[in-house]
Amino acid sequence: MKSPYARNIRRSSGELDPYSAAHIYYGQDGLARRPKIRANSSIYEPAGARNALADETRPPTRRASLDNAGQEPRRFLVPVDATLKELLRREDTDGNMQITIEDEGPKVLRLGTFASNGFNQFDIRGTYMLSNLLQELTIAQGFGRKQIVLDESRLNENPVSRLSRLIKTSFWDNLTRRIDGSVIEKVGLDPKDWTQDPRPRIYVPRGAPEQYEYYTRLAEQRPDIRLDVQWLPSEEITGEFVRDLNDKPGLLAVAMEEYTDPKTGKKELRGLPFVVPGGRFNEFYGWDSYMESIGLLINDRVDLAKSMVLNFCFCIQHYGKIFNANRSYYLGRSQPPFLTDMALRVYERIKTEPGALDFLKLAIRAAIKEYHGIWMAEPRLDPITGLSRYRPVGVGVPPETESSHFTHILKPYAEKHGMSNEEFVLAYNSCSIKEPELDEYFLHDRAVRESGHDTSYRLEKVAANLATIDLNSLLYKYEVDIARTIHVFFGDKLYMPPQFCAAGKTPEQFETSAVWDRRSKKRRAAMDKYLWNEKKGMYFDYDTVKQERMQYESATTFWAMWSGAATPRQAASMVIQALPKFEVFGGLVSGTEESRGITGLSRPNRQWDYPYGWAPQQILAWTGLLRYGYTEEAERLAYKWLYMVTKAFFDFNGVVVEKYDVTRPIDPHKVDAEYGNQGSDFKGVAREGFGWVNASYVYGLTIVNVHMKRALGALTPWETFDRMTEQAGVVGH
């Protein structure tokens, strides 16, 4: 992929593109297309010595050789191990295997040019180029390269181009997983398995006997991996059943496909791939996958987006829901539903391919089953308002958390019963000790986790009672999407086979668009009645137990614009009254500081509250603003988010993380909330980014205009860009 910001360089057709993906640039194919390195290279010995001499005898200079730099791009001849060692010694002053603006090294290193066989040297200056050098050397070392020819354009690449390129050519692939015999011994192990004998384990639904046979055969053929294969019961999964799996945690099987093994010529099964969030989140997650699919489709990875939809359909068909993630302790818990929009986006890209309509039909049937069986059934449906809540089943303490996570909650109860924390958890989980207040606490804790917004003072100790604006906006979108799809694509009549009928529904019936139209209108009316605050011009959650509207101001109000549930008048009110409450330096903050309240030692920050911002909130707000014609607002918010992400990437060794402190201009990736941050703890080079931030980046770049892209590449803050374009009289920027 050639950087769109790179100078127009004339190269021969067989020459290696300096912006090639790492596996091409440093792999065997790239090596074959490289110019040959002369055997009498003198670069190895002088590299460290000359850099030391530069420090001691004279100030470094930028240009000091006879290389004919004006006629061809500069390349360096670099001994990988020696240069990497010297670079870290000089520049990584805090010893974290990264080069950032916080390091206090000389910020300059000399490299010998390829044209002079390493004799003439040029300075690599500044944090960005040196950190890029560290990244490139770390990658080259991983490919086993001892010496490389390195294009200077790979070091001084426009940061917007570099990050976009890494997301497309590297990050998505590094985040891709599948579950089958090729990797089961690794993916089957759970870092959150706190039992005495952790081992790979997989649970298979009764409706997939071919998978049970596959994994059983695998366990017999490879006893060394100690794979434990278990059936799930065909009857309804209860909270007690999920609790009883605490001592035997494992993966939940997802979709597989049949293929012909090229080595044996036999038909075999293999897992359908999916993209994981990143960091410690190494499973198939629910709403992360939707956000990721937006970026995947922009980057032409339709195959992965389609595969994730099919995995979701498998989960709904066999388990009844899309999981929080595919681990056994999530059997009772779902996540925000985005399937219809995700499937329609994929369909738009594959609609001319054979089987495209069957794909869409499968997804819509799955969404209908999920809608009826999960969101419009007890305990999630509130029968009084007709609105839905996050309210998963479960018993006891969530087992996926570290043992110390709930110590402050459990300690008073353990002391009350004269037990240690460990003894109390065992007794409480087994229901031999009854504590109704604790039951209520964990009911809401599980609901917070199902909402995807774990954690926030908006939801703490009340989540399971709330008809939230986010969930009901998503279900409104389901209803509208299903109605339109049945009408437009299926002749206003969609047959529902038994495997896609939720409990209590009659199989082999037909769905029509009129029914779903009525459902969407009914939900919108309920949202207006219970969730909309006319005076404040925004939506709020509704407590279905106390029967009162909450007052916590959350960026989820804009989800009603994403889904189309807001009227044009309501959208205008949100833009005028609500948007200024949430817009900060780096885009949208999750909630207002006033709503969050005072924090301190006894009331610590929560990661889904002020001052933190998350990619999903940005993505959905941008889309909603564009839907209602607020292009300038969408562009401005996208610019602010992109600038913040790009600046952190530029200053901090290519970092891309799960969430950001959007009020913090210098180091927004540093988050001190309860779970810290995912994506920042790497050595030398960030290899994955973080799934939904990757997606937000490539999506945001489709929203901002060409002037904005250039300004972002030059790391121009929004205020500066806005002032300059206003002075220049650029209309709409």
C-alpha positions in Angstrom: 0.0 0.0 0.0 1.6 3.3 -1.0 1.1 6.2 1.3 -1.2 8.8 -0.2 1.0 11.5 1.4 4.3 10.2 0.0 6.1 12.0 -2.7 5.7 10.6 -6.2 8.7 8.3 -6.5 9.5 6.6 -9.8 10.4 3.0 -9.2 10.9 0.1 -11.5 8.0 -2.4 -11.7 9.9 -5.1 -10.0 11.2 -3.0 -7.2 9.8 -3.3 -3.6 7.2 -0.7 -2.5 8.7 1.0 0.6 5.2 0.9 2.1 4.7 -2.8 1.7 3.2 -4.8 4.5 5.8 -6.1 7.0 5.5 -9.7 5.8 6.3 -8.6 2.3 8.9 -6.0 3.2 10.9 -8.2 5.5 9.8 -11.6 4.2 11.4 -13.8 1.6 9.5 -12.1 -1.3 10.8 -8.7 -0.3 14.3 -10.1 0.2 14.3 -11.4 -3.3 13.3 -8.1 -4.8 15.8 -6.1 -2.8 19.1 -4.8 -4.4 22.0 -7.0 -3.4 24.1 -5.9 -0.4 27.8 -5.8 -1.2 29.9 -8.2 0.8 32.4 -5.7 2.0 29.9 -3.6 4.0 31.6 -1.8 6.8 28.4 -0.8 8.6 28.4 -3.3 11.4 31.4 -2.1 13.4 31.1 1.6 13.0 27.4 1.9 13.9 27.8 2.3 17.6 31.2 3.8 17.5 30.2 6.6 15.1 27.1 7.4 17.2 29.3 7.7 20.3 31.8 9.8 18.5 29.0 12.2 17.4 27.9 12.7 21.0 31.5 13.5 22.2 33.1 15.5 19.5 30.6 17.6 17.6 26.9 18.4 17.3 25.2 16.1 14.9 24.4 17.3 11.4 21.5 16.4 9.1 23.3 16.1 5.8 26.9 15.1 5.5 27.6 12.8 2.6 28.2 12.6 -1.1 25.1 10.4 -1.7 23.1 11.6 -4.6 20.0 12.2 -2.6 18.2 14.3 -5.1 17.7 11.5 -7.7 16.5 8.6 -5.6 14.9 8.0 -2.2 17.4 7.4 0.6 17.9 3.9 1.9 19.9 2.8 4.8 21.9 -0.3 5.3 21.2 -1.4 8.8 22.6 -4.3 10.9 19.5 -5.2 12.9 20.7 -6.5 16.3 23.5 -4.0 16.8 21.5 -1.0 15.8 18.5 -2.1 17.9 20.8 -2.5 20.9 22.4 0.9 20.4 19.1 2.6 19.8 17.6 1.3 23.0 20.7 2.1 25.0 20.7 5.7 23.8 17.1 6.6 23.5 15.0 4.3 25.8 15.9 6.1 29.0 13.0 4.7 31.0 13.7 1.1 30.0 10.2 0.2 28.8 11.2 -0.9 25.3 9.5 2.1 23.7 10.8 5.5 22.5 8.4 8.3 23.5 8.5 12.0 24.2 9.0 11.1 27.8 12.4 9.5 27.1 15.4 11.9 27.6 17.9 10.5 25.1 19.7 12.7 22.5 16.9 12.0 20.0 19.3 11.3 17.2 21.0 8.3 15.7 23.1 7.9 12.6 22.5 5.3 9.9 24.8 4.4 7.0 23.3 4.7 3.5 22.9 1.8 1.2 24.3 3.7 -1.7 27.6 4.1 0.1 27.6 0.6 1.4 27.2 2.0 4.9 30.1 4.5 4.8 28.2 7.8 4.5 25.8 8.4 7.4 22.7 10.5 8.0 21.0 11.5 11.1 17.6 10.0 12.1 16.2 12.7 14.3 13.3 13.1 16.7 11.0 10.9 18.7 8.7 9.9 15.8 11.5 8.7 13.4 13.4 7.0 16.1 10.4 5.2 17.4 9.5 4.1 13.9 13.1 2.8 13.6 12.6 0.8 16.8 9.4 -0.6 15.4 10.9 -1.5 12.0 13.9 -3.1 13.6 11.8 -5.1 16.1 9.6 -6.4 13.2 12.7 -7.2 11.1 14.2 -9.1 14.0 11.0 -11.1 14.3 11.4 -12.2 10.6 15.0 -13.4 11.5 16.7 -10.6 9.5 20.2 -9.7 10.5 20.7 -6.9 8.1 18.2 -4.9 6.2 17.9 -2.2 3.5 15.5 0.3 5.1 13.7 3.0 3.2 13.8 6.4 4.9 10.3 6.9 3.7 9.3 4.2 6.1 10.6 6.2 9.0 9.3 9.7 8.1 6.0 8.5 6.7 3.0 10.8 7.4 1.6 9.5 10.7 -2.0 9.3 9.3 -0.8 7.3 6.4 1.3 5.1 8.6 -1.4 4.3 11.1 -3.9 3.7 8.3 -1.5 1.4 6.6 -0.7 -0.6 9.8 -4.4 -1.1 10.5 -5.1 -2.4 7.0 -2.0 -4.5 6.4 -1.0 -5.6 9.9 -3.4 -5.0 12.8 -6.5 -6.7 11.4 -4.5 -9.9 10.6 -2.8 -9.9 14.0 -6.2 -9.6 15.7 -7.8 -12.5 13.7 -8.5 -15.8 15.4 -10.2 -19.0 14.7 -11.1 -22.0 16.8 -10.1 -25.4 15.6 -7.5 -28.1 16.0 -4.7 -25.8 14.7 -4.8 -23.6 17.7 -7.1 -25.2 20.3 -4.3 -25.8 22.8 -3.6 -22.0 22.9 -7.1 -20.4 22.5 -8.7 -23.1 24.7 -6.7 -21.9 27.7 -8.2 -19.0 29.6 -6.0 -16.5 31.4 -9.0 -15.9 33.7 -9.1 -19.6 34.7 -8.4 -19.5 38.4 -8.8 -23.2 39.0 -6.1 -25.6 40.3 -5.8 -27.4 36.9 -6.2 -25.0 34.0 -6.6 -26.9 30.7 -8.1 -26.3 27.3 -11.8 -27.1 27.3 -14.6 -26.6 24.8 -18.3 -26.8 25.2 -20.3 -27.9 22.2 -24.1 -27.3 21.7 -26.3 -30.3 21.0 -27.2 -29.0 17.6 -23.6 -29.3 16.3 -22.7 -33.1 16.6 -20.1 -32.7 13.8 -18.1 -30.4 16.1 -18.4 -32.7 19.0 -17.1 -35.6 16.9 -14.3 -33.3 15.5 -13.0 -32.2 18.9 -13.4 -35.6 20.5 -11.3 -37.2 17.7 -8.8 -34.4 18.1 -8.5 -35.0 21.8 -7.9 -38.7 21.2 -5.3 -38.1 18.5 -3.4 -35.5 20.6 -3.6 -36.5 24.3 -0.7 -34.2 25.1 -2.9 -31.1 24.8 -5.3 -32.4 27.4 -8.4 -31.1 25.6 -11.6 -31.6 27.5 -14.7 -31.8 25.2 -18.1 -31.3 26.8 -21.6 -31.4 25.6 -24.0 -28.5 26.6 -27.5 -29.6 27.7 -30.3 -29.2 25.3 -32.6 -27.7 27.9 -32.6 -24.1 28.9 -29.4 -22.7 30.4 -30.0 -21.5 34.0 -27.9 -19.3 36.3 -27.3 -22.3 38.5 -25.9 -24.3 35.5 -23.6 -21.5 34.6 -22.4 -21.3 38.2 -21.7 -25.0 38.3 -19.3 -24.6 35.4 -17.1 -22.2 37.4 -14.7 -25.1 38.2 -14.6 -26.1 34.6 -14.4 -22.9 32.5 -14.0 -23.3 28.8 -14.6 -22.0 25.3 -18.1 -22.0 23.7 -17.9 -23.5 20.2 -18.6 -21.1 17.3 -19.1 -21.7 13.6 -17.0 -24.1 11.5 -16.9 -24.7 7.8 -16.1 -27.8 5.7 -13.1 -27.7 3.4 -10.9 -30.1 1.5 -7.4 -30.5 3.1 -4.9 -29.9 0.3 -2.4 -32.3 1.8 -4.7 -35.3 2.3 -7.6 -34.5 -0.1 -10.0 -35.3 2.7 -12.9 -33.2 3.8 -12.3 -31.6 7.2 -13.6 -28.8 9.5 -12.0 -25.5 10.3 -13.2 -22.6 12.4 -14.6 -19.5 10.7 -12.3 -16.6 11.6 -13.2 -13.6 13.8 -11.5 -10.5 15.0 -10.8 -10.1 18.7 -10.7 -6.7 20.5 -7.0 -7.0 21.6 -4.9 -6.9 24.7 -6.3 -9.4 27.3 -9.6 -9.7 25.3 -8.8 -12.7 23.2 -12.2 -14.1 22.5 -15.1 -13.5 20.1 -16.8 -10.5 21.6 -20.3 -9.1 20.9 -20.5 -5.4 20.2 -16.7 -5.1 19.6 -17.3 -7.2 16.5 -19.8 -4.8 15.1 -17.5 -1.8 15.5 -14.6 -3.8 14.0 -16.7 -4.8 11.0 -17.1 -1.1 10.1 -13.4 -0.8 9.7 -13.0 -4.2 8.1 -15.5 -3.2 5.4 -13.7 0.1 4.7 -10.4 -1.9 4.4 -12.0 -4.4 2.0 -11.8 -7.2 4.5 -15.4 -8.2 3.7 -14.4 -11.9 4.3 -13.8 -11.3 8.0 -16.9 -9.1 8.5 -19.1 -11.7 6.8 -17.5 -14.5 8.8 -18.3 -12.7 12.1 -21.9 -12.4 11.1 -22.0 -16.1 10.4 -20.5 -16.8 13.8 -23.2 -14.6 15.4 -25.9 -16.5 13.5 -24.4 -19.8 14.8 -24.5 -18.5 18.4 -28.1 -17.4 18.1 -29.2 -20.6 16.4 -27.5 -22.9 19.0 -27.3 -20.8 22.2 -30.2 -18.4 21.7 -28.0 -15.2 22.0 -24.9 -13.3 21.0 -22.6 -13.6 23.9 -20.6 -11.1 25.8 -17.8 -13.4 24.6 -17.6 -17.1 23.9 -16.5 -18.4 27.3 -18.7 -20.6 29.5 -19.1 -18.0 32.3 -20.9 -15.8 29.7 -23.6 -18.3 28.9 -26.2 -16.2 30.6 -25.0 -12.9 29.3 -25.4 -11.1 26.0 -24.2 -7.7 24.8 -25.6 -4.7 22.9 -27.4 -6.0 19.7 -26.1 -4.8 16.4 -26.6 -7.8 14.1 -29.1 -6.3 11.6 -27.0 -3.3 10.7 -23.9 -5.4 10.6 -25.5 -7.9 8.2 -27.0 -5.3 6.0 -23.6 -3.6 5.7 -22.0 -6.9 4.7 -24.8 -7.7 2.3 -24.3 -4.4 0.5 -20.8 -5.4 -0.3 -21.6 -9.0 -1.4 -25.1 -8.5 -3.0 -23.9 -9.5 -6.5 -22.3 -12.7 -5.3 -24.0 -16.1 -5.3 -25.7 -16.9 -2.0 -25.8 -13.3 -0.8 -29.6 -13.3 -0.3 -29.4 -16.5 1.6 -26.8 -14.9 3.9 -29.1 -12.0 4.5 -32.0 -14.3 5.2 -30.0 -16.3 7.7 -28.9 -13.1 9.6 -32.4 -11.6 9.7 -33.9 -14.9 11.0 -31.2 -15.0 13.7 -31.9 -11.4 14.7 -35.7 -12.2 15.0 -34.9 -15.2 17.2 -32.6 -13.1 19.4 -35.1 -10.2 19.5 -38.0 -12.4 20.8 -36.0 -14.9 22.9 -33.6 -12.4 24.7 -34.7 -8.8 24.5 -38.5 -9.1 24.4 -38.8 -11.9 27.0 -38.4 -12.0 30.8 -36.3 -11.0 32.6 -35.1 -8.3 30.2 -38.5 -7.0 29.0 -40.3 -4.6 31.3 -44.0 -5.4 30.8 -45.2 -2.0 32.0 -43.2 0.3 29.7 -42.7 -2.2 26.9 -39.0 -1.3 26.9 -36.1 -3.6 27.4 -33.3 -3.8 30.0 -29.9 -5.4 30.4 -30.8 -8.1 32.9 -28.9 -11.4 32.5 -29.4 -14.5 34.6 -26.7 -15.6 37.0 -25.9 -16.9 40.5 -23.1 -15.8 42.8 -19.9 -13.9 42.1 -18.8 -13.5 38.5 -16.0 -16.0 38.1 -14.1 -14.2 35.4 -12.9 -11.4 37.7 -9.6 -11.5 39.6 -10.1 -12.9 43.2 -9.4 -9.4 44.7 -11.9 -7.5 42.5 -14.9 -7.8 44.9 -12.9 -8.0 48.1 -14.2 -4.6 49.3 -17.8 -5.8 48.7 -17.5 -9.2 50.1 -15.3 -8.6 53.2 -18.1 -7.3 55.5 -20.3 -10.3 54.7 -17.4 -12.7 55.3 -16.6 -11.1 58.6 -20.3 -11.3 59.5 -20.2 -15.0 59.1 -16.8 -15.5 60.6 -15.3 -16.7 57.4 -12.4 -15.9 55.1 -13.3 -14.3 51.8 -12.6 -17.6 49.9 -14.8 -19.6 52.3 -17.6 -17.1 52.1 -17.5 -17.0 48.2 -17.9 -20.8 48.2 -20.7 -20.8 50.6 -22.5 -17.9 49.0 -22.1 -19.3 45.4 -23.6 -22.6 46.6 -26.5 -20.8 48.2 -25.8 -22.3 51.6 -25.6 -18.7 52.8 -28.4 -16.3 51.7 -27.6 -12.6 51.4 -30.4 -10.8 49.4 -28.5 -7.5 49.3 -25.5 -9.2 47.8 -27.8 -10.9 45.3 -29.1 -7.5 44.2 -25.6 -6.1 43.9 -24.5 -8.9 41.6 -27.7 -8.7 39.6 -26.8 -5.2 38.7 -23.1 -6.0 38.3 -23.9 -8.6 35.6 -26.2 -6.2 33.9 -23.5 -3.6 33.8 -21.2 -6.1 32.1 -24.0 -7.1 29.6 -24.4 -3.5 28.7 -20.8 -3.3 27.6 -20.4 -0.2 29.8 -18.5 -1.8 32.6 -18.2 0.2 34.7 -20.0 3.5 35.3 -21.7 5.4 38.1 -24.6 5.8 35.6 -25.3 2.0 36.0 -23.8 1.0 39.3 -26.3 -0.7 41.7 -29.2 0.0 39.3 -28.3 -1.3 35.8 -30.7 -4.3 35.8 -33.7 -2.0 36.5 -32.9 0.5 33.7 -34.6 0.8 30.4 -31.6 2.4 28.8 -31.6 4.7 25.8 -28.8 2.7 24.2 -30.4 -0.7 24.3 -33.8 0.6 23.2 -32.3 2.6 20.4 -30.6 -0.6 19.1 -33.9 -2.6 19.3 -35.7 0.2 17.5 -33.0 -0.2 14.7 -33.7 -4.0 14.7 -37.4 -3.4 14.2 -36.9 -0.9 11.4 -34.2 -3.0 9.7 -36.2 -6.2 9.9 -39.4 -4.5 8.5 -37.5 -2.9 5.6 -35.6 -6.1 4.8 -38.6 -8.3 4.8 -40.5 -5.8 2.6 -37.6 -5.0 0.1 -35.8 -8.4 -0.2 -38.3 -11.1 0.8 -41.5 -10.1 -0.8 -43.0 -9.0 2.5 -43.1 -12.6 3.7 -40.3 -14.4 5.6 -40.6 -18.0 6.6 -39.3 -18.9 10.1 -38.0 -22.5 10.4 -38.0 -24.2 13.8 -34.3 -23.6 14.6 -34.9 -19.8 14.5 -38.0 -19.8 16.6 -37.6 -18.5 20.1 -39.1 -20.2 23.0 -42.9 -19.7 23.1 -43.1 -18.8 19.4 -44.9 -21.0 16.9 -42.5 -22.5 14.3 -43.0 -22.4 10.6 -44.9 -19.1 10.6 -44.3 -16.1 8.4 -43.0 -12.7 9.4 -44.3 -9.6 7.6 -43.1 -6.0 7.5 -46.3 -4.5 8.9 -45.9 -6.2 12.3 -42.3 -4.9 12.6 -43.4 -1.4 11.6 -45.9 -1.4 14.4 -43.3 -2.6 16.9 -40.9 0.2 15.9 -43.6 2.8 16.2 -44.7 1.5 19.6 -41.1 1.5 20.9 -40.5 5.0 19.6 -43.6 6.3 21.4 -42.4 4.6 24.6 -39.0 6.1 24.3 -40.5 9.5 23.9 -42.7 9.0 26.9 -40.2 7.5 29.3 -36.7 8.4 28.1 -37.0 11.8 26.4 -36.5 15.0 28.4 -37.9 17.9 26.5 -36.4 20.6 28.7 -32.9 19.2 28.6 -33.1 18.2 24.9 -31.8 14.7 25.4 -32.7 11.1 26.3 -32.2 9.6 29.7 -32.4 6.1 31.1 -35.6 5.0 33.0 -35.7 3.1 36.3 -38.5 0.6 35.7 -38.7 -0.3 39.4 -38.8 3.2 40.9 -40.7 4.3 37.8 -38.7 7.5 37.3 -36.4 9.0 34.7 -32.8 9.1 35.7 -30.7 12.3 35.5 -27.3 10.9 34.5 -26.2 12.7 31.3 -24.7 10.1 28.9 -23.3 10.2 25.4 -25.6 7.2 24.7 -28.3 9.8 24.0 -26.9 10.1 20.5 -27.6 6.4 19.9 -31.2 7.5 19.2 -29.8 9.6 16.2 -27.8 6.6 15.0 -30.8 4.4 15.0 -33.2 7.0 13.5 -35.5 6.9 16.6 -35.1 10.6 17.2 -37.4 13.0 15.3 -35.6 15.8 13.4 -36.8 18.2 16.1 -35.3 16.0 18.8 -32.1 15.6 16.9 -31.8 19.4 16.6 -32.3 19.7 20.3 -29.6 17.3 21.0 -27.2 19.1 18.8 -28.0 22.4 20.3 -28.3 21.5 24.0 -26.7 18.1 24.6 -23.7 18.1 22.2 -21.9 21.0 24.0 -22.1 19.1 27.3 -20.1 16.2 25.8 -17.7 17.8 23.3 -14.2 18.1 24.7 -10.6 18.2 23.4 -10.6 14.6 21.9 -14.2 14.3 20.8 -17.0 13.0 22.9 -16.7 12.2 26.5 -18.8 9.3 27.8 -20.7 11.3 30.4 -20.6 14.8 31.9 -18.4 15.6 34.9 -21.5 16.9 36.8 -23.3 13.6 36.4 -20.3 11.6 37.4 -19.8 13.6 40.6 -16.8 13.9 42.8 -14.2 11.1 42.7 -11.5 10.3 45.2 -10.0 7.4 47.3 -13.4 6.3 48.5 -15.1 6.9 45.1 -12.6 6.1 42.3 -13.0 6.9 38.6 -15.1 4.5 36.5 -13.8 3.9 33.0 -17.1 4.6 31.2 -17.5 8.0 32.9 -15.9 11.4 32.5 -13.1 12.1 31.5 -12.9 9.0 29.3 -14.0 8.6 25.7 -14.5 5.4 23.7 -14.5 4.5 20.0 -18.2 3.2 20.0 -19.5 6.5 21.3 -17.7 8.4 18.6 -18.7 6.0 15.8 -22.4 6.0 16.6 -22.5 9.8 17.2 -20.8 10.6 13.9 -23.1 8.3 12.0 -26.2 9.7 13.8 -25.1 13.3 13.1 -24.6 12.5 9.4 -28.0 10.8 9.2 -29.7 14.0 10.3 -27.6 16.3 8.1 -25.2 17.7 10.7 -22.1 17.2 8.6 -20.0 19.9 10.1 -20.5 18.6 13.6 -19.7 15.1 12.5 -16.5 16.3 10.8 -15.4 18.4 13.8 -15.9 15.5 16.2 -14.2 13.0 14.0 -11.3 15.4 13.5 -10.8 15.9 17.3 -10.9 12.1 17.9 -8.5 11.4 15.0 -6.1 14.1 16.1 -6.0 12.8 19.6 -5.4 9.2 18.4 -2.8 10.3 15.8 -0.9 12.5 18.3 -0.6 9.7 20.8 0.5 7.4 18.0 3.1 9.9 17.0 4.5 10.8 20.4 4.3 7.4 22.1 5.8 4.7 19.8 2.8 3.9 17.7 0.4 3.3 20.6 -3.3 2.6 19.9 -5.3 1.7 23.0 -8.8 0.6 24.1 -9.9 4.0 25.4 -8.6 7.5 26.0 -8.8 10.4 28.4 -10.4 12.8 25.9 -9.7 15.8 28.1 -6.0 15.2 28.1 -4.0 16.8 25.2 -0.5 15.4 26.0 -0.9 11.7 26.9 -4.5 10.7 26.5 -3.8 7.0 26.4 -2.8 7.0 30.0 -5.9 5.9 31.9 -6.0 5.5 35.7 -9.5 4.0 36.0 -10.1 0.6 37.5 -8.9 -1.6 34.6 -6.1 0.6 33.3 -5.8 0.4 29.5 -5.4 -2.3 26.9 -2.9 -1.9 24.0 -0.2 0.1 25.7 1.9 -2.7 27.2 4.1 -3.8 24.3 7.8 -4.2 23.6 9.2 -2.4 20.6 6.2 -2.3 18.4 2.4 -2.3 18.7 1.2 -5.2 16.6 -2.6 -5.1 17.0 -3.7 -1.6 18.0 -7.2 -2.1 19.5 -10.1 -3.4 17.5 -12.7 -0.8 17.7 -10.2 2.1 17.8 -8.7 0.8 14.6 -12.2 0.8 13.1 -12.9 4.3 14.4 -9.7 5.6 12.8 -10.4 4.3 9.3 -14.1 5.2 9.5 -13.3 8.7 10.8 -11.0 9.3 7.8 -13.9 8.7 5.5 -15.9 11.5 7.3 -13.3 14.3 7.4 -12.6 16.2 4.2 -9.3 16.4 2.3 -8.2 19.6 4.0 -8.7 18.0 7.3 -6.7 14.9 6.4 -3.8 17.1 5.4 -4.0 19.0 8.6 -4.2 15.8 10.6 -1.0 14.6 8.9 0.7 17.7 10.0 -0.6 17.2 13.6 -2.6 20.4 13.6 -4.9 20.8 16.6 -8.6 21.4 15.8 -8.5 25.0 17.2 -5.6 25.9 15.0 -7.2 24.3 11.9 -10.5 25.9 12.6 -8.9 29.4 13.0 -6.7 29.0 9.9 -9.6 27.8 7.6 -11.8 30.6 8.9 -9.2 33.2 8.1 -8.7 31.7 4.7 -12.4 31.8 4.1 -12.7 28.1 3.4 -16.5 27.3 3.4 -17.3 24.3 5.5 -13.6 23.8 6.0 
